[in-house]
Amino acid sequence: MEPQKRITQEDIARTCKIDQGSVTRILNEDTRDSFAEDTVQKVFRIARELGYLHPALITSNRRESDGSR
């Protein structure tokens, strides 16, 4: 059985068709840059769908599941 490939920010960037630096800034909620809300939502959605583990996603998933969002 082959080990599962670890998902990277580069994988997310390729899927979203944006550069990896933008993915990093979006996931880290870096406020120095401004991104369209639909781009931010797409990055978080794709990251979740691909199974990417990042503290912002874990927190975001908790907020959504308990209705705090």
C-alpha positions as CSV (number, residue, x, y, z in Angstrom):
1,M,0.0,0.0,0.0
2,E,1.4,3.3,-1.1
3,P,1.6,6.1,1.6
4,Q,-0.7,9.0,1.0
5,K,0.8,12.1,-0.5
6,R,1.1,15.1,1.9
7,I,-0.9,18.1,0.6
8,T,1.1,21.3,0.3
9,Q,0.3,24.9,-0.2
10,E,1.8,24.5,-3.7
11,D,-1.0,21.9,-4.4
12,I,-3.6,24.4,-3.3
13,A,-2.1,27.2,-5.4
14,R,-2.0,24.9,-8.5
15,T,-5.7,23.9,-8.0
16,C,-6.8,27.6,-7.3
17,K,-4.6,28.9,-10.2
18,I,-2.9,31.5,-8.0
19,D,0.7,31.7,-6.7
20,Q,1.9,29.8,-3.6
21,G,2.8,33.1,-1.8
22,S,-0.8,34.2,-2.0
23,V,-2.0,30.9,-0.6
24,T,0.4,31.3,2.3
25,R,-0.8,34.9,3.0
26,I,-4.4,33.9,2.8
27,L,-4.1,30.9,5.1
28,N,-2.0,32.9,7.6
29,E,-4.6,35.7,7.4
30,D,-1.8,38.1,6.6
31,T,-3.4,41.6,6.5
32,R,-0.6,43.3,4.5
33,D,-2.3,42.2,1.3
34,S,-6.0,42.4,0.3
35,F,-7.6,39.5,-1.6
36,A,-11.1,39.3,-3.0
37,E,-13.4,37.5,-0.6
38,D,-14.3,34.9,-3.2
39,T,-10.6,34.1,-3.6
40,V,-10.1,33.7,0.1
41,Q,-13.2,31.4,0.4
42,K,-11.9,29.4,-2.6
43,V,-8.5,28.8,-1.0
44,F,-10.0,27.7,2.3
45,R,-12.5,25.5,0.5
46,I,-9.9,23.8,-1.8
47,A,-7.5,23.4,1.2
48,R,-10.3,21.6,3.1
49,E,-11.3,19.4,0.1
50,L,-7.7,18.4,-0.5
51,G,-7.2,17.5,3.2
52,Y,-4.6,20.2,3.9
53,L,-3.9,20.6,7.6
54,H,-3.3,24.1,8.8
55,P,-4.3,25.8,12.2
56,A,-6.5,28.3,10.4
57,L,-8.5,25.5,8.8
58,I,-8.9,23.6,12.1
59,T,-10.1,26.8,13.8
60,S,-12.4,27.6,10.9
61,N,-13.9,24.1,10.9
62,R,-14.5,24.3,14.7
63,R,-16.3,27.7,14.2
64,E,-18.5,26.3,11.4
65,S,-19.4,23.2,13.3
66,D,-20.5,24.9,16.5
67,G,-22.3,27.7,14.6
68,S,-20.0,30.5,15.8
69,R,-19.4,31.8,12.3
